Amino acid sequence: MSWTTLPKGEFTGIDWARPGATAGFDPYLVWAEADDFAGYGDRRPTWLPIAIELKPGTSVQQLLDAASGKWLHVPPVYTSRAAPTGLKFCTARVRPAFFKHLQPGGRLHALVLRVELGLPAAEYADDPTGHGKGSLPPHSTGAAYQAEAQAETLLSGKVLALIDDSLALAHANFLHQGKARTAFFWRQDAKGTGHTPTPLGYGHELTAADINAAIQANTSHGVVDESAVYIALGLSTLGKKMPGRAHFFHALDTAVSHGTHVMDLAAGPRTLLAQLGNLPPGFDAPPSWAEANDDASRAPLIAVQLDYDTVRDTSGGSMNVHVLDGLMYILSRCADDAKVTANISFGTLAGPHDGTSLLEAAMDQLTGLLGGRLQIVLAAGNSYQLRTHANTTLSKGERHTLHWRSIPDDSTQSFVELWIEEGCEGLEIRLTPPGCAPLPALKFGESRMWTNGGKQPLCALIYPETVATGRRGTCALLAVAPTFSFERKTATAPSGVWKIELINTGKKPVTVDAYVERDDVVVGTRSGARQSHFEDKWYDTSGNPDAFVDHPGNPSAIRRSGNFNSIATGQRTVSVGGTRITGPRWAHYSPQKPDPDAGRRQRPGVVKVPDAEAFSDENPATPGVSAAGTRSGATVRLRGTSDASPQEARRLLNRM
């Protein structure tokens, strides 16, 4: 059993096998080049989506002035009125020459602090070149956007924004006197109808006028054919025409839309009274649903629909580009006096969990620069019981083995991130694939891939000295190919238990947090994903009443505490955990406050408790809360902190 050296990147031109070559880069970019973008549809991109943090004192315009439009394209929104002065974050689409100019002596070396990969799985539909064909237009200084913005009616006052998946725009809960409350809707993929918004350069935008026209065209005798509306607008996840039938026969792809459910809780005509603060002091009865008479039920709406390739990306990396673009789009459609509350009930599991990821740092700076005009609310996550986090502290000479279970029929790639505190260069990592002999231990700064004698990598352990995905310590990424595929050309890794042995050869204790990245099937997708997890003999899976929280005396390294949405640990954003209306306070799947495992040693700055809480279950026997389905009058029940987050967003908007 032996490792193979990493290849030279066909896109970046970087020889990843060179000592120190991986330092400061996104390890997911290294893996993408190691397996020739197999996790992204086996298609090497022509332009690569990335997120950028600039060095202090550097502006986006300075970046553009130093670069060439032949190899760097930044969406005009980042140099427009919508971008606050001093913003040092942006997204971009780049060609290979960009990475040449990042190197010492290059045009961008003194300007760019770090870069994260933002490529969504499969089709990466936001490629501005048209899926790799053609070339980008010259740089825009934002003038084209300014002209477009003048033609639009920018929103003032309180605005409620949503970054999620499909939103049922014609649902009665999002109409006022038969007209759409959704002022702007941006679908980030290449499907659907509408025009491409100039500020971003990809996807399709609908205005209230577009939505109202579709509603009017599909109304008969005062009744709206909502399926026909969604077909007309190209929203295939909400309405689908039956082949060979008249136009009024339609089939639902799904009766449930995550985005619709979330938006109803944030802005619908009915709300939980307790979340509005309308219950008198000391009132202990369960809160009830009632007609809302609040700002949130009247506020104009802006919805950003994430590309489904972003939603099902098991690396979680494309969130940084598409959420940041989504926030900038929202700001571009608002006047300078608008007060925006944005809800994001999506997230990832792996990451530094200390607020230093690029997206979290960008959201923190954006909210800070806007001086209270923008609030960002995020779900705290539902992974508390999923065994996707392990924490251990190793003394000098000590070793510990983590057992990571991969699932046999997982048709997506799987990832474990090992976050190691700063100054702990003595940690070595030894990997043993299922049913195989151990591979040689890798030291700090070493990276290799394992092919098992084949041509394609089945896994890689990328262990750089520093990473772009966090600012404290480093991250060793274990990336594993799918365990199953219908495609003969796809390399598949063995399923079963991967042993990850951590060996402290240094002189001081080292704390390691291991996070399994999210790999479940999101509502509305059919990705073939299977969530992997850690396991050991001490972790309590009995289901007994006291088995749903960590106990300090339990020797298991697998800890519920620390399972947290990894884009929700920033200092200025608001994370929301889920509670029950009746029964034991916290939902089993939600992070809790106070932290039951607070006494355990952790890395500096790690966030494990939510900032706020709201209802996400009715009681232990009736999980979830009810809200809108995809059709007017339909009520569905979903559970999770995705339900809690919009209720807190509603409360914050009302109090702005």
C-alpha angles and dihedrals in degrees: 000000000000142000125244122221118252117260131241108270113253091206105034096033089223118141097225091190091065111105110264094008094122095050113119095006131112105264090214088063089053091050092046090057093042092060094033094247093301090152090056100058096288089276121126104218124238091211119025120215112226140165118230136203113197125213117262113285094021121119129205089244090057089053091052093046091054095047137061127245087227091073108014130053121177116186109253091238089078092062096038137093089274093065111083117230111268097028107152098184131081142148124241145178113229142186125216094273089068091071091049090057092049090066122092108287093024125122094253102039094097093044109045121070099182143344130210127197113246102180114140121219122273114349100017087209095188092073100131092210092069101263095322098316124118127355138283123263119252119280115288119215090207095267092118090052092049090054091049092048091053089057091053126070104243116216122249133189121020116357127184115209132190131198106190140096130293117353118199095229095183095050111126090235089066097046130087116203089341094308127110118262087197101098095180133015123185120191108196099204129079096256132086133044133289133071129297109258108242095217091064106023100218141065127031131285130207124192127204088261091057092048093046091050091053091048092049093047091053100044120107125179090347095306120115117220094217094185090056090050092055093046090051090051093046095244096146095174090063103040134013129187117235110235116245095011135106116275094259094064111087138163126216118236085204137350089217128068117183093207093049093050092048095046092050090057090048101042111003125125093255128053144172104270094217091062091058093052091241096131115100118249113281093015104149102176117112111271117252135214113256141164109286122232098179139114092257093061090055103034121112114255134226117192129192115194112206117225107260088231086063092048093053097040103125093200090061088216100119091063091080095061098037100043092046091048088047093054092048091049090053091052091047090061094050130079120238092261095053119118109213130196112188123193122203114184094176132084150135136260104219125067139089094294091209101096094259099108112116095249093048092049089049093051091048093051093044094053091044095051092049091057100223097325091108130050121182119199123190136184113251093224140256102242100099093117098031098093092233097133132065128178128190138161117210123202122213109301094006124130134194132188123216118202112215116191116210118194122242099230100042109135093184132072119263130214141195121191118204109200113199124193120248120276096025101117093148097075115113125192125210120190127201115188118214112286093000139104118263119276118230115278116260121221131217109298096017124120131182142160131223121223100167089224096311132108099249126063117252091190142348135206109209111189110172125176091240133006138209092226095072141014103219120070118324143286128231109205121209107195121186130190121237116286092218138029139166088214114089092207093058115100111228127202125219116267125225133062119350110198114217109191117195115201122188108209093161130098099248137049117275127204118211128189116196118198126188109214120240112272106161130122111267119216108272097023135094103199103147089236121159121192113236121205147182122260139186138156095259101055109102113234095158096112092227116151093262095042098087100074134052119263116209092224094055108104094209115123088208105096130185089204108082095039096123141142100272095212091053102067098088123125098238102036122083120237119199129205126201126250136177126253090221133010127029108004106239127056110240093238096051131088109251138226121246095033111244089208097045095129095063118106112254140174116274115278099010113153118214106158130067122246093225142006138220138168118288100154131041094211139322092280096044109046121192133021129260125251140142124324122206094279130057111266093020119121123195134179122231127170132207142077085289083080094048097050098061091049090057090045088054092051093048094048091051090052097047 
